[in-house]
Amino acid sequence: MKKFVQKFILIVFVMLVFPLSSNAKMEQFHVNAQRNAVDHNNRGVIYMQDRYYAAAIKEFQLAVLLDPDTQASSVYYANLANCYMKIGYPALAQDTLQRAIKLNPMNLSYYEDLTIAFKKQKILGQKLKYYRKDSAKNPLSQIMVGFILIEMGRDEEGISKLQEFVYTEPDLIISTGVQKYIDSRTNIKF
């Protein structure tokens, strides 16, 4: 009972000293989800560099939750996939990389990483069939066909498919990256 009386007196005192007027404005706080997402991503990168993968995964997941559908969030998905690969979960990495590609289809490294996730799951043959079929309606699938063929050890056929992509889609931003990749692969051989 004594504590109740003390709290009551304190509340009455505060109300007398700091009265609320009818014109008092409540302070408003605005949360900038995109900026917070960047902060969480940056923390995740630090955790990942320090090999604290569980903490990094949580930070990347928060970044994605705060900013799920922008081109910037493709980076968060890719970082999340990188962590999943580090801890041995290529199926989770595959899902997040596919989301990254959907948000930013012009980033060549996402296609390379996705191919590695397929290889870790031992589904390269299955995915090769899928992307060959899909390339009839989606020219970006040719990139996946090329990378999958290269990862299967069929380098010449894969490089040829990538060259075909560059030839048929010269105006896409990603075509320059594909050409650089081809040049780096062909320079290794000679």
C-alpha positions, -999 to +999 in steps of 0.1 A: +000+000+000+029+023+008+044+019-027+010+026-043+007+059-024+042+069-033+035+063-070+003+082-068+019+112-052+047+111-078+021+110-107+002+139-091+034+159-086+045+154-122+010+164-135+011+196-114+046+206-124+044+196-161+007+202-170-005+192-204-022+220-223-048+214-249-023+227-274+005+204-265+019+185-294+029+149-291+064+144-304+064+123-336+091+099-346+096+089-381+113+056-390+132+056-422+129+019-432+154+021-461+181+038-440+176+013-412+178-015-437+212-002-449+223+000-413+213-036-407+230-047-439+262-030-429+261-046-395+255-080-412+286-074-434+307-068-403+294-099-386+299-119-418+335-107-421+341-118-385+324-152-393+295-146-369+271-160-395+240-164-373+242-127-363+249-117-399+219-137-411+196-120-386+209-086-397+204-094-434+169-107-427+160-075-408+173-055-438+151-075-462+121-071-439+126-033-437+131-029-475+120-060-493+112-048-528+138-024-541+169-028-562+190-021-531+174-050-513+189-074-539+222-067-522+207-078-488+194-110-504+228-117-520+245-112-487+220-134-470+227-161-496+264-157-491+259-165-454+237-195-462+264-209-485+290-204-458+271-224-433+261-251-458+226-243-468+227-240-506+189-245-510+183-214-489+210-196-508+193-205-541+160-190-529+175-158-518+197-155-549+166-160-571+149-131-552+181-110-557+180-117-595+143-108-597+150-074-581+182-067-600+186-089-630+216-069-643+241-081-616+262-109-632+276-121-599+242-132-587+240-156-617+274-170-609+265-175-573+232-192-582+251-216-604+274-225-575+243-231-553+229-254-579+262-273-580+263-277-543+228-292-544+238-315-574+210-302-596+230-286-625+215-310-651+180-304-639+185-266-639+202-267-673+170-282-688+149-256-671+169-226-682+173-239-718+135-241-720+131-207-703+156-190-726+131-190-754+110-164-735+137-149-712+170-140-728+186-136-694+182-174-689+209-178-716+234-165-690+224-192-666+227-218-694+262-206-701+273-206-664+258-240-658+276-255-688+309-240-676+303-253-641+296-288-656+330-286-673+317-279-708+336-246-710+335-241-748+298-247-750+292-224-721+313-196-735+296-200-768+262-196-751+274-165-733+287-150-766+254-157-782+237-138-754+261-108-759+254-109-796+216-110-793+213-086-764+241-060-769+221-031-754+216-046-720+238-033-692+247-068-682+260-076-716+292-056-709+298-077-678+292-109-697+317-099-724+343-091-697+337-125-682+341-141-716+373-122-722+387-132-688+379-169-694+393-170-729+425-152-717+431-180-692+431-206-719+456-188-742 
